[in-house]
Amino acid sequence: MQEFIAINEQRAEFYWWMSSLFASELTQDDLNNYHGSNMDNYFSALAMTEELKAPIVEFRNALAALKLREDAQLELAADFCGLFLSTPKTGALPYASIYIGETGLLNDKPAQEMGQWMEKYGIAQRKDFNEPFDHLAIVLDFIGNLVILANKETEEDQQESMMQEQQVFLETMVMPWLGSFQKSLNQFDQFGFYKAAGALLTAFITLDLLFLKGE
């Protein structure tokens, strides 16, 4: 039971970290933290998993390049705006509706479906984050909360049920558009920080699904 709780806490921690990374521009304090020993230890721990080794190397390389970049915080903020606050023709918009909606516009069916998931589990988005429900940061924050809900169950069958819900959520709300989002990151992120973060996220979710399926 303790191991189950510990694994879920680690999984939720990763999803919440990625949620914050895609939610807003990183501040100078954020960057200092990224270059610090705590994050370095965290990356080393992640890299102990074979499937995450290569994406962690890529992300660390992007961080190292960031150290050498002039006005790094301002430039990275400009990357964030160019990628996530632009148009599908010039950036990688972080909304499911853009990739798998029926209209190609915001607040399409995926946003409505996400709203239903949030309502079902009573998980609200942060009041200061006023974005459509299918924004990647909201989706990742939600899965982190869904993971932790499993830890609150005391019966094994209830825990199992919550883990199945996580699998269904990832398979229906994340995987159908994550690849297209990553393709846009690869195309438009010239510096490569967010491209590397997306690759790490994709590798982690692929691995997480195997874990949830018991493979």
N, C-alpha and C positions, 0 to 999 in steps of 0.2 A: 504493500500500500504506500509506504513511504517513497519507494522508488517511482511508483506511478505518479505521485504528487510532484516529485522533484523533476521528472521528465517533462510533465505538463508545464511546470513553472518555467523551465528552460525554453520550451516551445513558445509559450506566450510571450516571454521576454524578447525573443527574436522577432515575432510578429509586431510587437509594440515598437521595437526599435525601427523596423522598416517603415512602419506607419508614420513615425515622426520624421523619418528621412524624406518621405515623399509628400509630407503635409505642407511644409513651408521651407523658405530659404534657411540655410544653416547660418547661425550667428558666429562671430569670432570665438565666443565661449564654446560653442558646439565643436568648432574645428580644433580648438585646443584640446578638448576632450577626446576627439578622434585620434589625435596624435599622442595622447597620453598612454601611460602604462596599463591602466585598467582595460581600455579598449584593445590594446595590443594583446593582453592576456586572453581577452574574450575571443579575438580572432584566432589565436593559437589553439584555444579549446575547440572552436568550430572546425579548424583545419585538421583536427585529429580524426574527423570523419572523412573517409577516402573521397566520397562524392563531392565534398565541399572544398577539398584541398585546392583545386585549380581556380574556382571562383574567388576563394579567399586570397590567393596570390594576386589575381587580377585586381581585386579591390584594394589590397595593400599597395600595389603598384600605382594605382590611381591616387591614393593618399600620399605616397612618396612624391609623385609628380606635383601634387597640390602644394607641397612644402616649397617647391621651387618656383611656383607660379607667382608672378608679381600681382599684388592686390588680390590675393587668392579668394578672400571672402566675397569681395565685390564681383569678381569674375564668375565665381560659382553661383552667386545670386543671379547674375545675368544669364547663366546657363539654365538655371531653374525657370526663370521667366520665359526664356526662349523655347524651352521644351514643353513646359506644363501650362503656360498661360497664353499660348498662341493659337494657331489653327492646325487642323490635321495635316495640312499641306506643308507646314514648316516645323512641326513639333510632335511630341509624343504625349497627347492629351491623356491624363490618367483616369479616364472614365470608361466604364464597361460599355455604356450606350454608344460611344463613338465606334466601337469595334464590332459589337454583336447586336446593337439595336436595329430596329427596322427602318428608322428614318435617317440615321447618321447624325442625329441631333442629341443634345443633352436631355436628361430626364426621360429617357425612353423606358421601355419595358424593364431592362436590368435594374434601373433605379427604383422602380415600383416593387420589383421582387425583393430587392435589398431592404426596402422599407418594411416589407412583410416579415422578413427574417428578424429585423430589429424589434418589431412589435411583438412577435412571438416570444422572444426571450427577454423583453423589457430592457434592451440595451440601447441607450440613446447615444447620439453623436455629441461631441463636445459642443457646448453652446457657442464657443468662440470660433468654431470652424464651420462656417456657413457655406457648405458645398453640397451638390447633389449626393444622394445616398450611395451612388455607385462609384464615388471617387476612391481610388486605390487606398488612400490613407484610412478612409472610413471602413472599407472592406477588411483591411489588415487589422485595424483596431478591434473590429467585431470578432474576427476569428480568434484573436488573443483572448478576448472575454469568453468566447464559447469554450475554449480550451480550459480556462480556469473554472468554468461552471461544472465541468466533469469532476474536478477535485472536491467539489462541495457535496457530491453524491456519496452516500455511505454504502449503498447496496451495489454489488458487482454488476448486476444486470442493468441498473440505471447508469452506471459509469460506462458500460458497453454501449448503451443506447446513445449517450452523449458523444462518444467517440465516433459512432456511425453518423451522427448528425454533422460532425466536423468534416468527415469524409464527403458526405453529400454536398455540404456547403462549398468545399474546395473544388469538387468536380463540376458543380453547376454554376457557381458564382465567380470563380477565379480562373480555372484552367481554360475555359472557352475563349478567353480574350488575352490571357497573359502572354502568349506567344506573339500575338500581333502587336501588343504594346512593346514587347522587347525588340521586335523588328524595327519599330519606329525609333526606339532609343538607339539601336545600333546605327540607324541611318542618320539621325540628327544630332546625337551627342558627340560633338567633335573632340572635346577634351576627354570624355570617357568615364567621369566619376559616376554619373547616374546610370550609364550603360553597365558598368561593373556592378553597381548595386542591384540593378534589375536581374543580371545574370546570377548573382548570389541568391536573390529571392526565388528565382525560378528553380535553381538547383535544390534549395531548401524545401520548397513546396513539393517538388517531385519526390524527394526523399520522405517527406512527411506523409504523403499519400501511401507510400509503401508501408510505413510504420502503422498507419491507421488500418490498412488492410491486413496487417499481421504478416507481411512478407519479409 
